[in-house]
Amino acid sequence: MTAAAEDTADAGVRVVSPSVGLAETPAVGVHPTFALVEAARNRAVVGFGDGSLRALPLTPETTGYAGLAAVDGVPLVAARDLDGGLLIGTDGAGLVALRGEALAPVAAAEGWINALAVHPGAGLRAFAADRRVTVLDGTGQARLTTGEHDSTVAGLAFSPDGAWIAAAHYGGVLVWATDDPRAAPVRLDWHGSHTVVSWSPDGRFIVTAMQDKEMHAWRWQDRKSLRMSGYPSKIRALSWTADGRYLAASGADTVTSWDCSGQGPMGRAPLEFGYVYNGTVRQVAAHPERLLVAGGYSDGTILIGRIEQETAVIARPSSGAPVVALDWSPDGRRLVGVDEAGAAAVMHLRDAALA
């Protein structure tokens, strides 16, 4: 496998591309759990293991965090909510919503909330607590509460039309109809622990990342399955391009993007970019409009690459700590990355980076 990287100098010296403006904050010494852009407030919200929520201004002059509310427990997972705010799953306070600077309760939960999914078009929210999944309507009322899965539910994904919710667990995926609580789920079985699940934007594929350093996919129409293996480390993140053609994945020493057009990725090698010395990809985030993908590495480097050209530019040089979260602003002009030490980077893409 080969990949080209622009703006990467000899002897391991890495220079930020002139097409990217970079603002950074120092490490705070607390492990982040998530980072999401809240565009309406021109900020990113970062959750931390000490229970705090902190705001990161999306400005070129960003130098540090501003404090927000603290949750009762740890904010484990988050998603953009139906109204543009944030929905947060915790290990003690159930499901809460961040509205401005304050938290509001949404739903109680027994145990930790391990996964969230939101479907704005259908007005649905879903969360997984231990082995059960609950789907809420726009008023917060439970529309579906599943029976127990075979193990803890690690990931959730709505179908593009909101008619189904896929739940990843040990042994495969159960797919539940969101409008019929009495219907039996569709079983997609494959041995092993499935930790992440994603539904393709065109509705054709359900894809999981597995603890066993591989990916598994099912074609929804006929349930035909396929595997994508050969990754050297755990796959923590999957991200689809806006047109639904490519699925980017972490887990290798390059960002890998699988072509899912036609009959899907079977028999195809992934496109790759972004080899980083002594680093593996920990996070990926596809651009909301263009065929660009951001990759965050185990050494803290963040690259932005062009999938079909298999080239990349450096958006943030190594910080020495693994990247744990990446998120784009809706307009694709700003990218936020946070590493394991709590150091954050706000990257502003100039026109040359998007050309």
N, C-alpha and C positions, 0 to 999 in steps of 0.2 A: 504494500500500500504506500502511495506517495501523496504528498500534498505540498503546495507552494505557499509561502507566507511572505507577503510584502512587508516592508519596514522592519524586518528582523535582521539585525546586524550580526557580524561574525563574533565569535568568542562569547556568545550568550548575552551580549548587550542588546537590550530591547528598547526601542524608541517608540513612543506613542505616535500614531499616524497624525499628520497635520490635518486630516479630514475629520478628526475627532477632538472636541474640546473636553478636557478632563478636570473635574473637581473631586477632591478626596477628603475624607475625614479620618482622624486617627482611630486606632483600635480602642475599644471600651472594655475589653477583658471579659465580656459576657457573651455566651453563645447565642446567635440569632436563630430563630425558628422559621421565620418567613420574612419576605419583603415584597410589598405590592405597591404599585403606583396608584395614587388617588388623584387623577388628572384634574378634577374640578377644583381641588384645593392646591394644585401645583406642588404636590409633595408625594413622597413615598412614606408608607408606614411600615416600620420594622418591629417585629415581635421578638422578645428576648426571653431566655430561660429563667430570668429572675422575676418574671411576671410583668415586666414593663412593656409599654408600647411607646415608641419614639418616632417623631416625625423628622423626615429628611427633606429639606427644601430642594426643589428641582431647579436650582439656579446655578449659573456659572461661578458664583461666589460662595457656594456651599462649603462650610468648614466644620460643621458639627450637627448633632441632633438637637431637637427640642423635645422636652418631655410631654407625653400625653397621659391618658389614664392608665392605671395598672389593673390587671385582671386578678381575680381570686384564683390563684393557681398559675399555670403556665399556658400562654397562648400557643397552641401546638400547630394549628393549620389555619389558613385564611383564604378567602376568595372574594372577588368583587361582588357586591350584593346587587339586588334588583334595582335599587335606586342610586347606584353609583358609590355608595359607602362601602364599608368592609364588613364581611361576615367572618367571625372568628370562632373556632372550636377550641375548647380548653380541656384541661385535665381535672377541673373541679367546679367550674362555674357554668357548665353546659355550653349552649350556643348563645353567643352575644353578638351585637352589632355595634360598630363604631360609627357614631354620628357626630361629626365635628370633633370635639374634644372629649365627648362623654360616651360611656358604654350603656347599652340598653339590653335587657334580657330578651332572647328570642324563643328559646325552648330549653327545657330541662333534659338532661341526659344521664343515664346510668353508666358510669365509667368514663374513660377518656374518649374524646372525639378524635378519631384517627384520620378521617377523610371528609372532605366537603366537595359539593358540586352545586353550581348555580346555573339555571337556564333562564335568562332574561326574557326571551321570546315567549316561553310557556308560563312564565311567572312562577317558577318552581325553585325550591332549594332542597338539597338533600344532605344529610350527615350520617356518618357511620359511628356508632358507639359500641365498642366491643364487637359482637357478632351480628348486630342488627342494624338495619338501614331504615331511616325515617325520611319520607318525602313530605315537605310542607308546601302548601299553596301560598299565594301572595299575602294572605291575611295571617299566616303563621299557623293555620290549622293543619293537622296531620292528614295527608291525603293517602299515604301508604306507610304502614309499618310492617316490615318483613318478619318472617320467622328467623330463627337463628341459622347463620351460615355454619359451614363445617369448622371454621376457624375465624379469628379476628379479621374483619374487613379492612384491608390496607389501602384501597383506592376506589374512587367512584368516578363515573363519567356518564353524562346524559347523551342520548342519541341526538343528532342535530335537530330533530323535530320535537324533542322533549317527550316522546311517547314511551321511552324506555330508559331505565337506569341500570348501568352495568356495575357490578360490585366484584372487585378482585379479592381473592382469599387464597388460602392454601388449597391446591388442587384444581384451580381454574377460576372461572367467572360465572356468576349467576346474573341473568338479565331479567329484570322485573318490569312488567307493564305499569306505568305510572297512573293509569286511569282505571285500573281494575284490581283492587286489593285482594280479590279472591283467586286471581289467575295464578297458576303455577309458573315458576320462573323457567326460562330457557337455560339449560345447563351447557356450558362450554368447558369441558374437562381437559385438563392437562396436568400431569403430575408435577409437583414442585410448588414453591411459594411465589405467588404473583403479588408484587408489591406496588405496582403502578398500572393504571389502566387508562386508555385514551381511545376515543371514538373518532374516526376520520370525519372531516367536515362534510364529505359527501355521503356519509352514512354507510359506506361499503365495508369498512374494516373496523374490528375491535382489536386493539393491540395492547399487550401487557409487557412490562419489564419484570424479570424474575430474579429471585435471590441467587439463582444458579448462573448468573452472568450471561444471560441470553434473553431474547425477546420471543414472544409467541403471538401469533395473529390468527384471527378467524375471519373469513369472508362471511358477512352477516347473511347474505342471500341464501347460501347453501351450507353454511357452517363449516366449510372446508378450512382446515387449519394448516399453518406453516410455521416454521421456526427460523429465527435469525440468531445464529450463534457465533462463537469465536471472540467474544469480548474478553479482555484481560481483567476487568474489574466490574464491580456491581454497577448496574444501570440505574441511576437515580432519577433521571428526567427524560421525558419524551415531549416533543413539540412539533405540531403540524404547521407547514407554511400556509399562508392565507388562502392560496388556491387549492389546498388539499392534496397537492401532488406529492410533496416530499414530507417524510417523517424524520426529524432529526433526533438523535439519541446521544446520551452521554455514555461513558463506560470504556472508551478506547483512548489511545493517545492522540487521536484526531477527532474532530466532530464528524460523525457519520450521518448521512442523509439518504434514506431509502426511497427509491422511486416507486410510488404506489399507484401509478396510472395503469390503465389497461387491466391486466390480470393480477396486478400487484407486484410485490417485491420478489416473488419466487423466481429463482434462477438468475437474479441480478445481484451484482456487487454494489455496495453503497458508494455514493460519491463522498469524498473526504477533503477536508482542509484543516489546517491549523496544527501542525506538529509543534509541540512545545517541549524543549529539552527537559527530561526528567519529570514530566507532568502528565496527568491523565485528565480527561474531561469529567467534571463533576456535575455541571449544570448546562442546559441548553435552553434557548428561548428564540423562537422564530419571529422575525419581524412581522408586524401586523399587516403590511401591505406588499412588501417586496420579497424577492427570493434571497433574503439575507438571514443568517442565523448567528446569534451571539453564543459563544462558548466560554464557560468559566472553568478554570483548571485547578488542580490540586495544589499548585504553587501560588495561586492567587491571580494569575494572568487572566485577562479577559480579551478575547479576540472577537472580531466581527467578520464573518466570511460570506463570500458569494458562492452559493451552492454549485451552480452549473459551471462556473469558471474554476472552482476548487482553489480559490485564493483567499487570503485573509489579511486584515490589518490589526495592529495592536491598539486596543482601546484603553487598556490599563495594564501596566507592567506588573511583574510579580510582586506580591505583598508578603509572600512567605506563608500564608494561611489559605486553606482551601476555600473556594467560592461555594457558598451554600444557597444563594438565591440570586436570580436574575429576573428582571421584568422590564418590559418596554412601556413607554407611554402610548396611548391609543394612536397618536399621530406618527409614531415611529421616529420621532426626532430625538428622544431622550431614552437612555438605557440606565437602569440602576442595578448595581451589583453589590453584594455584601459578602464578606468572608467570615470564616469561623471565629475570628478574633473580634468581630463587630465593626471592623473598618469598612466604610462604604465608599463607593465611587459613583458619581453622577456623570455620565458621558453624553455629550451633546453632539449629534451628528450634523456636520455641515453638508452643503449641497453636494460636494464632491463624493462624500461617502454614500450618497443615495443615487448618484447618477448611474 
